[in-house]
């Protein structure tokens, strides 16, 4: 997962050109030029320089040291060796432990991850030129941009939601026009609602959730004889890869998060659930794997209880489920964007902007800039300004 923030900021570029901060007429163009020229610098360097998150790389092995592309390394998430190159099936790979099986070599200054090298402890990495690809590393590396830093202490509103119902027999049901139809007993049979919130690009793996709030809208169509209870569970199965029976079985073994009384008047009412302590860690751990799934159901064995939970496609936008995750960085930032990369980004972006404004320059797509038509091309190292080219080539891998 790469980000599209440039080495420099829009405010810095406008100041360098002499555009007033309040003048937003060229903001879209300037932002595109910053991103494009940052990409040209990376292309000339021959490797990613802006921070990449949860990046997977595969290695030949056979040596004591492997070199990652997107360095400096911020965090190593997973290192696995597999003679069959199967890194997803339990038993087909070995999960290596940092400090026991490998170490991240420090740089000349002694900083963790500066060189981008991982060293195997007591031997060599699995594989050879004859049998390559036996090592997979998933990590976050590269220089953290100001754009990412500005967002790291904030709140991500997860809106990528998959929702459906599942019956006792494992049958998946789509929602009705009213929403997810959840029941406790026959004749409808016990039916649970499931909400799957995907992490997507809203929550980076180097951010730790510190507060999680679920907001849904629910209503009971028929008042039951006993005050209805809506129960919320956290499921450890992903419905995108699991069958209905597996999901329903997981609900039976799920972690109980909360039960609360619903108002039985046939109208939608907001239900806000603020997760606490271990529940936050549980949701965070599952989000780090890509998604977290929550189950909604009715406790009472009451034949007259019919519960609807507004789905992600409800006609009233405000009723759709949402999961707000407040977060902060997992660790201090040791590798902000270096000054020379920031300056190179600004130099090239200013040059491209001024070139566009020169009379007679009408074929800018071939020059590596962006035209209103949307055409764009990255410049090669030889097309960059000499100073920018020198800086970019200084970040090439030499080993």
Secondary structure, DSSP 8 states (H G I E B T S, - for coil): -B----SS-HHHHHHHHT--TT--TTHHHHHHHHHHHHHHHHHHHTS--B-EEEEEEEE---SSEEE-SS-SEEEEEEEEE-TT---SSTTSSEE--BTTTEEE---TT--TTSS-EEEETTS--S--SSS---EEEEEEESBB-HHHHHHSSEEEEE--EEEEEEETT--EE---SSSEEEBSSTTS--EEEEEEEE-TTTS-TTEEEEEEEEEEEEEESS--SS--EEEEEEESS-TTTS-HHHHHHHHHT-EEEEEEE---SSS-EEEEEE--THHHHHHHHHHHTTEEEEEEEE-S--TT--EEE--TT-SSGGGS-EEEEEEEESS----B--HHHHHHHHHHHHHHHHHHTSTT---GGGGTSB-TT--B----GGGS-HHHHHHHHTTS---
